Amino acid sequence: MKLSTLFIGRPVYWILALAIIAALAVLGANQMHVRHFVSFQFIILGIAVSAVAIVLAVYKPGERATRDPLDPEGDA
């Protein structure tokens, strides 16, 4: 099995996901959500805005986002 069929998306998306998980782990380990709640909220907001900006900057139209093609007719 090729890893490209298992992990859909560009490597930059996976690196971004790992960076977000690491940042949240560091914030949780330092108990920022308890000791400095307002700062924690702004950090989370900054992480979210940065992640969206990075995805919008590197996204290419027509890029594959799912394993199966989307059916516009709907089989339901």
Backbone atoms as SQL, in Angstrom:
CREATE TABLE atoms (id INTEGER PRIMARY KEY, chain TEXT, resi INTEGER, resn TEXT, atom TEXT, x REAL, y REAL, z REAL);
INSERT INTO atoms VALUES
  (1, 'A', 1, 'MET', 'N', 0.851, -1.178, 0.000),
  (2, 'A', 1, 'MET', 'CA', 0.000, 0.000, 0.000),
  (3, 'A', 1, 'MET', 'C', 0.894, 1.237, 0.000),
  (4, 'A', 2, 'LYS', 'N', 0.580, 2.150, -0.891),
  (5, 'A', 2, 'LYS', 'CA', 1.324, 3.400, -0.951),
  (6, 'A', 2, 'LYS', 'C', 0.797, 4.358, 0.109),
  (7, 'A', 3, 'LEU', 'N', 1.701, 5.090, 0.717),
  (8, 'A', 3, 'LEU', 'CA', 1.288, 6.054, 1.728),
  (9, 'A', 3, 'LEU', 'C', 0.434, 7.170, 1.134),
  (10, 'A', 4, 'SER', 'N', 0.614, 7.456, -0.142),
  (11, 'A', 4, 'SER', 'CA', -0.169, 8.524, -0.768),
  (12, 'A', 4, 'SER', 'C', -1.653, 8.160, -0.864),
  (13, 'A', 5, 'THR', 'N', -1.976, 6.868, -0.849),
  (14, 'A', 5, 'THR', 'CA', -3.385, 6.484, -0.848),
  (15, 'A', 5, 'THR', 'C', -3.964, 6.487, 0.561),
  (16, 'A', 6, 'LEU', 'N', -3.113, 6.348, 1.557),
  (17, 'A', 6, 'LEU', 'CA', -3.571, 6.365, 2.941),
  (18, 'A', 6, 'LEU', 'C', -3.698, 7.791, 3.459),
  (19, 'A', 7, 'PHE', 'N', -2.686, 8.604, 3.201),
  (20, 'A', 7, 'PHE', 'CA', -2.671, 9.985, 3.671),
  (21, 'A', 7, 'PHE', 'C', -2.987, 10.907, 2.502),
  (22, 'A', 8, 'ILE', 'N', -4.246, 11.262, 2.377),
  (23, 'A', 8, 'ILE', 'CA', -4.659, 12.137, 1.293),
  (24, 'A', 8, 'ILE', 'C', -4.298, 13.566, 1.672),
  (25, 'A', 9, 'GLY', 'N', -3.820, 14.297, 0.736),
  (26, 'A', 9, 'GLY', 'CA', -3.456, 15.682, 0.967),
  (27, 'A', 9, 'GLY', 'C', -1.958, 15.877, 0.858),
  (28, 'A', 10, 'ARG', 'N', -1.585, 17.104, 0.687),
  (29, 'A', 10, 'ARG', 'CA', -0.176, 17.430, 0.542),
  (30, 'A', 10, 'ARG', 'C', 0.529, 17.306, 1.885),
  (31, 'A', 11, 'PRO', 'N', 1.822, 17.039, 1.866),
  (32, 'A', 11, 'PRO', 'CA', 2.572, 16.921, 3.121),
  (33, 'A', 11, 'PRO', 'C', 2.499, 18.173, 3.991),
  (34, 'A', 12, 'VAL', 'N', 2.342, 19.329, 3.362),
  (35, 'A', 12, 'VAL', 'CA', 2.260, 20.562, 4.155),
  (36, 'A', 12, 'VAL', 'C', 1.028, 20.543, 5.066),
  (37, 'A', 13, 'TYR', 'N', -0.048, 19.910, 4.633),
  (38, 'A', 13, 'TYR', 'CA', -1.249, 19.819, 5.476),
  (39, 'A', 13, 'TYR', 'C', -0.992, 18.915, 6.682),
  (40, 'A', 14, 'TRP', 'N', -0.276, 17.821, 6.464),
  (41, 'A', 14, 'TRP', 'CA', 0.030, 16.915, 7.566),
  (42, 'A', 14, 'TRP', 'C', 1.023, 17.554, 8.540),
  (43, 'A', 15, 'ILE', 'N', 1.989, 18.294, 8.018),
  (44, 'A', 15, 'ILE', 'CA', 2.932, 19.001, 8.886),
  (45, 'A', 15, 'ILE', 'C', 2.199, 20.057, 9.700),
  (46, 'A', 16, 'LEU', 'N', 1.264, 20.758, 9.067),
  (47, 'A', 16, 'LEU', 'CA', 0.460, 21.755, 9.765),
  (48, 'A', 16, 'LEU', 'C', -0.362, 21.103, 10.882),
  (49, 'A', 17, 'ALA', 'N', -0.959, 19.961, 10.602),
  (50, 'A', 17, 'ALA', 'CA', -1.743, 19.257, 11.621),
  (51, 'A', 17, 'ALA', 'C', -0.869, 18.837, 12.799),
  (52, 'A', 18, 'LEU', 'N', 0.323, 18.322, 12.510),
  (53, 'A', 18, 'LEU', 'CA', 1.233, 17.933, 13.588),
  (54, 'A', 18, 'LEU', 'C', 1.700, 19.140, 14.396),
  (55, 'A', 19, 'ALA', 'N', 1.927, 20.270, 13.731),
  (56, 'A', 19, 'ALA', 'CA', 2.332, 21.487, 14.439),
  (57, 'A', 19, 'ALA', 'C', 1.223, 21.982, 15.360),
  (58, 'A', 20, 'ILE', 'N', -0.011, 21.897, 14.900),
  (59, 'A', 20, 'ILE', 'CA', -1.144, 22.322, 15.730),
  (60, 'A', 20, 'ILE', 'C', -1.286, 21.403, 16.942),
  (61, 'A', 21, 'ILE', 'N', -1.174, 20.106, 16.719),
  (62, 'A', 21, 'ILE', 'CA', -1.266, 19.155, 17.832),
  (63, 'A', 21, 'ILE', 'C', -0.147, 19.400, 18.837),
  (64, 'A', 22, 'ALA', 'N', 1.069, 19.652, 18.344),
  (65, 'A', 22, 'ALA', 'CA', 2.185, 19.925, 19.248),
  (66, 'A', 22, 'ALA', 'C', 1.960, 21.209, 20.039),
  (67, 'A', 23, 'ALA', 'N', 1.463, 22.249, 19.379),
  (68, 'A', 23, 'ALA', 'CA', 1.203, 23.516, 20.069),
  (69, 'A', 23, 'ALA', 'C', 0.132, 23.333, 21.145),
  (70, 'A', 24, 'LEU', 'N', -0.914, 22.589, 20.838),
  (71, 'A', 24, 'LEU', 'CA', -1.965, 22.346, 21.827),
  (72, 'A', 24, 'LEU', 'C', -1.443, 21.499, 22.987),
  (73, 'A', 25, 'ALA', 'N', -0.565, 20.558, 22.695),
  (74, 'A', 25, 'ALA', 'CA', 0.014, 19.735, 23.754),
  (75, 'A', 25, 'ALA', 'C', 0.868, 20.584, 24.695),
  (76, 'A', 26, 'VAL', 'N', 1.650, 21.487, 24.121),
  (77, 'A', 26, 'VAL', 'CA', 2.480, 22.365, 24.953),
  (78, 'A', 26, 'VAL', 'C', 1.605, 23.279, 25.809),
  (79, 'A', 27, 'LEU', 'N', 0.553, 23.834, 25.215),
  (80, 'A', 27, 'LEU', 'CA', -0.352, 24.694, 25.982),
  (81, 'A', 27, 'LEU', 'C', -1.020, 23.915, 27.112),
  (82, 'A', 28, 'GLY', 'N', -1.428, 22.700, 26.824),
  (83, 'A', 28, 'GLY', 'CA', -2.069, 21.878, 27.853),
  (84, 'A', 28, 'GLY', 'C', -1.102, 21.464, 28.943),
  (85, 'A', 29, 'ALA', 'N', 0.120, 21.119, 28.564),
  (86, 'A', 29, 'ALA', 'CA', 1.120, 20.714, 29.557),
  (87, 'A', 29, 'ALA', 'C', 1.482, 21.868, 30.484),
  (88, 'A', 30, 'ASN', 'N', 1.447, 23.078, 29.948),
  (89, 'A', 30, 'ASN', 'CA', 1.735, 24.262, 30.769),
  (90, 'A', 30, 'ASN', 'C', 0.500, 24.789, 31.489),
  (91, 'A', 31, 'GLN', 'N', -0.620, 24.132, 31.320),
  (92, 'A', 31, 'GLN', 'CA', -1.885, 24.488, 31.964),
  (93, 'A', 31, 'GLN', 'C', -2.298, 25.929, 31.680),
  (94, 'A', 32, 'MET', 'N', -2.063, 26.344, 30.445),
  (95, 'A', 32, 'MET', 'CA', -2.429, 27.708, 30.057),
  (96, 'A', 32, 'MET', 'C', -3.942, 27.933, 30.156),
  (97, 'A', 33, 'HIS', 'N', -4.726, 26.887, 29.910),
  (98, 'A', 33, 'HIS', 'CA', -6.176, 27.016, 29.944),
  (99, 'A', 33, 'HIS', 'C', -6.696, 27.232, 31.366),
  (100, 'A', 34, 'VAL', 'N', -5.841, 27.021, 32.357),
  (101, 'A', 34, 'VAL', 'CA', -6.233, 27.225, 33.756),
  (102, 'A', 34, 'VAL', 'C', -5.618, 28.503, 34.309),
  (103, 'A', 35, 'ARG', 'N', -4.345, 28.710, 34.047),
  (104, 'A', 35, 'ARG', 'CA', -3.614, 29.823, 34.657),
  (105, 'A', 35, 'ARG', 'C', -3.796, 31.142, 33.925),
  (106, 'A', 36, 'HIS', 'N', -3.806, 31.103, 32.612),
  (107, 'A', 36, 'HIS', 'CA', -3.889, 32.321, 31.802),
  (108, 'A', 36, 'HIS', 'C', -4.936, 32.115, 30.717),
  (109, 'A', 37, 'PHE', 'N', -6.204, 32.082, 31.125),
  (110, 'A', 37, 'PHE', 'CA', -7.261, 31.675, 30.209),
  (111, 'A', 37, 'PHE', 'C', -7.421, 32.637, 29.037),
  (112, 'A', 38, 'VAL', 'N', -7.367, 33.947, 29.288),
  (113, 'A', 38, 'VAL', 'CA', -7.552, 34.914, 28.206),
  (114, 'A', 38, 'VAL', 'C', -6.407, 34.808, 27.197),
  (115, 'A', 39, 'SER', 'N', -5.198, 34.696, 27.677),
  (116, 'A', 39, 'SER', 'CA', -4.054, 34.515, 26.779),
  (117, 'A', 39, 'SER', 'C', -4.209, 33.218, 25.993),
  (118, 'A', 40, 'PHE', 'N', -4.668, 32.173, 26.656),
  (119, 'A', 40, 'PHE', 'CA', -4.891, 30.885, 25.994),
  (120, 'A', 40, 'PHE', 'C', -5.879, 31.032, 24.846),
  (121, 'A', 41, 'GLN', 'N', -6.959, 31.768, 25.067),
  (122, 'A', 41, 'GLN', 'CA', -7.955, 31.964, 24.024),
  (123, 'A', 41, 'GLN', 'C', -7.366, 32.695, 22.820),
  (124, 'A', 42, 'PHE', 'N', -6.559, 33.714, 23.072),
  (125, 'A', 42, 'PHE', 'CA', -5.953, 34.453, 21.968),
  (126, 'A', 42, 'PHE', 'C', -4.927, 33.606, 21.221),
  (127, 'A', 43, 'ILE', 'N', -4.207, 32.761, 21.936),
  (128, 'A', 43, 'ILE', 'CA', -3.260, 31.858, 21.283),
  (129, 'A', 43, 'ILE', 'C', -4.005, 30.870, 20.393),
  (130, 'A', 44, 'ILE', 'N', -5.097, 30.305, 20.892),
  (131, 'A', 44, 'ILE', 'CA', -5.912, 29.379, 20.098),
  (132, 'A', 44, 'ILE', 'C', -6.470, 30.085, 18.869),
  (133, 'A', 45, 'LEU', 'N', -6.955, 31.300, 19.042),
  (134, 'A', 45, 'LEU', 'CA', -7.466, 32.074, 17.908),
  (135, 'A', 45, 'LEU', 'C', -6.360, 32.326, 16.889),
  (136, 'A', 46, 'GLY', 'N', -5.179, 32.656, 17.361),
  (137, 'A', 46, 'GLY', 'CA', -4.044, 32.875, 16.464),
  (138, 'A', 46, 'GLY', 'C', -3.654, 31.622, 15.708),
  (139, 'A', 47, 'ILE', 'N', -3.666, 30.479, 16.395),
  (140, 'A', 47, 'ILE', 'CA', -3.355, 29.208, 15.741),
  (141, 'A', 47, 'ILE', 'C', -4.385, 28.913, 14.655),
  (142, 'A', 48, 'ALA', 'N', -5.649, 29.117, 14.955),
  (143, 'A', 48, 'ALA', 'CA', -6.713, 28.840, 13.982),
  (144, 'A', 48, 'ALA', 'C', -6.610, 29.750, 12.762),
  (145, 'A', 49, 'VAL', 'N', -6.406, 31.041, 12.995),
  (146, 'A', 49, 'VAL', 'CA', -6.304, 31.991, 11.887),
  (147, 'A', 49, 'VAL', 'C', -5.072, 31.683, 11.037),
  (148, 'A', 50, 'SER', 'N', -3.972, 31.352, 11.694),
  (149, 'A', 50, 'SER', 'CA', -2.752, 31.011, 10.962),
  (150, 'A', 50, 'SER', 'C', -2.944, 29.752, 10.119),
  (151, 'A', 51, 'ALA', 'N', -3.595, 28.754, 10.682),
  (152, 'A', 51, 'ALA', 'CA', -3.827, 27.507, 9.953),
  (153, 'A', 51, 'ALA', 'C', -4.703, 27.750, 8.729),
  (154, 'A', 52, 'VAL', 'N', -5.752, 28.522, 8.880),
  (155, 'A', 52, 'VAL', 'CA', -6.629, 28.818, 7.743),
  (156, 'A', 52, 'VAL', 'C', -5.862, 29.599, 6.683),
  (157, 'A', 53, 'ALA', 'N', -5.058, 30.565, 7.102),
  (158, 'A', 53, 'ALA', 'CA', -4.279, 31.354, 6.146),
  (159, 'A', 53, 'ALA', 'C', -3.279, 30.479, 5.385),
  (160, 'A', 54, 'ILE', 'N', -2.638, 29.552, 6.083),
  (161, 'A', 54, 'ILE', 'CA', -1.678, 28.659, 5.420),
  (162, 'A', 54, 'ILE', 'C', -2.391, 27.761, 4.414),
  (163, 'A', 55, 'VAL', 'N', -3.527, 27.207, 4.801),
  (164, 'A', 55, 'VAL', 'CA', -4.270, 26.330, 3.879),
  (165, 'A', 55, 'VAL', 'C', -4.732, 27.120, 2.664),
  (166, 'A', 56, 'LEU', 'N', -5.232, 28.332, 2.865),
  (167, 'A', 56, 'LEU', 'CA', -5.663, 29.142, 1.726),
  (168, 'A', 56, 'LEU', 'C', -4.493, 29.532, 0.830),
  (169, 'A', 57, 'ALA', 'N', -3.323, 29.723, 1.423),
  (170, 'A', 57, 'ALA', 'CA', -2.154, 30.121, 0.643),
  (171, 'A', 57, 'ALA', 'C', -1.609, 28.977, -0.211),
  (172, 'A', 58, 'VAL', 'N', -1.676, 27.744, 0.281),
  (173, 'A', 58, 'VAL', 'CA', -1.076, 26.630, -0.455),
  (174, 'A', 58, 'VAL', 'C', -2.083, 25.787, -1.231),
  (175, 'A', 59, 'TYR', 'N', -3.368, 26.045, -1.085),
  (176, 'A', 59, 'TYR', 'CA', -4.392, 25.258, -1.777),
  (177, 'A', 59, 'TYR', 'C', -4.343, 25.519, -3.275),
  (178, 'A', 60, 'LYS', 'N', -4.465, 24.444, -4.039),
  (179, 'A', 60, 'LYS', 'CA', -4.529, 24.545, -5.495),
  (180, 'A', 60, 'LYS', 'C', -5.907, 24.077, -5.938),
  (181, 'A', 61, 'PRO', 'N', -6.604, 24.855, -6.772),
  (182, 'A', 61, 'PRO', 'CA', -7.927, 24.440, -7.248),
  (183, 'A', 61, 'PRO', 'C', -7.863, 23.067, -7.910),
  (184, 'A', 62, 'GLY', 'N', -8.843, 22.239, -7.620),
  (185, 'A', 62, 'GLY', 'CA', -8.894, 20.901, -8.182),
  (186, 'A', 62, 'GLY', 'C', -8.157, 19.868, -7.364),
  (187, 'A', 63, 'GLU', 'N', -7.605, 20.281, -6.229),
  (188, 'A', 63, 'GLU', 'CA', -6.858, 19.358, -5.390),
  (189, 'A', 63, 'GLU', 'C', -7.799, 18.318, -4.782),
  (190, 'A', 64, 'ARG', 'N', -7.359, 17.083, -4.727),
  (191, 'A', 64, 'ARG', 'CA', -8.170, 15.982, -4.212),
  (192, 'A', 64, 'ARG', 'C', -8.298, 16.096, -2.695),
  (193, 'A', 65, 'ALA', 'N', -9.536, 16.052, -2.196),
  (194, 'A', 65, 'ALA', 'CA', -9.769, 16.203, -0.775),
  (195, 'A', 65, 'ALA', 'C', -10.363, 14.950, -0.140),
  (196, 'A', 66, 'THR', 'N', -10.900, 14.046, -0.955),
  (197, 'A', 66, 'THR', 'CA', -11.503, 12.831, -0.422),
  (198, 'A', 66, 'THR', 'C', -11.004, 11.626, -1.201),
  (199, 'A', 67, 'ARG', 'N', -11.189, 10.451, -0.630),
  (200, 'A', 67, 'ARG', 'CA', -10.812, 9.215, -1.329),
  (201, 'A', 67, 'ARG', 'C', -11.749, 8.931, -2.495),
  (202, 'A', 68, 'ASP', 'N', -13.027, 9.099, -2.258),
  (203, 'A', 68, 'ASP', 'CA', -14.030, 8.818, -3.278),
  (204, 'A', 68, 'ASP', 'C', -14.471, 10.113, -3.949),
  (205, 'A', 69, 'PRO', 'N', -14.768, 10.065, -5.235),
  (206, 'A', 69, 'PRO', 'CA', -15.269, 11.278, -5.898),
  (207, 'A', 69, 'PRO', 'C', -16.628, 11.667, -5.322),
  (208, 'A', 70, 'LEU', 'N', -16.843, 12.959, -5.215),
  (209, 'A', 70, 'LEU', 'CA', -18.113, 13.453, -4.698),
  (210, 'A', 70, 'LEU', 'C', -19.172, 13.309, -5.783),
  (211, 'A', 71, 'ASP', 'N', -20.337, 12.780, -5.413),
  (212, 'A', 71, 'ASP', 'CA', -21.415, 12.571, -6.357),
  (213, 'A', 71, 'ASP', 'C', -22.386, 13.743, -6.271),
  (214, 'A', 72, 'PRO', 'N', -22.442, 14.623, -7.265),
  (215, 'A', 72, 'PRO', 'CA', -23.328, 15.770, -7.173),
  (216, 'A', 72, 'PRO', 'C', -24.813, 15.389, -7.250),
  (217, 'A', 73, 'GLU', 'N', -25.131, 14.218, -7.796),
  (218, 'A', 73, 'GLU', 'CA', -26.511, 13.777, -7.912),
  (219, 'A', 73, 'GLU', 'C', -27.069, 13.323, -6.569),
  (220, 'A', 74, 'GLY', 'N', -26.248, 12.717, -5.756),
  (221, 'A', 74, 'GLY', 'CA', -26.689, 12.224, -4.454),
  (222, 'A', 74, 'GLY', 'C', -27.418, 10.898, -4.583),
  (223, 'A', 75, 'ASP', 'N', -26.896, 9.855, -3.946),
  (224, 'A', 75, 'ASP', 'CA', -27.512, 8.541, -4.013),
  (225, 'A', 75, 'ASP', 'C', -28.502, 8.291, -2.891),
  (226, 'A', 76, 'ALA', 'N', -28.726, 9.268, -2.041),
  (227, 'A', 76, 'ALA', 'CA', -29.570, 9.046, -0.862),
  (228, 'A', 76, 'ALA', 'C', -31.018, 9.024, -1.176);
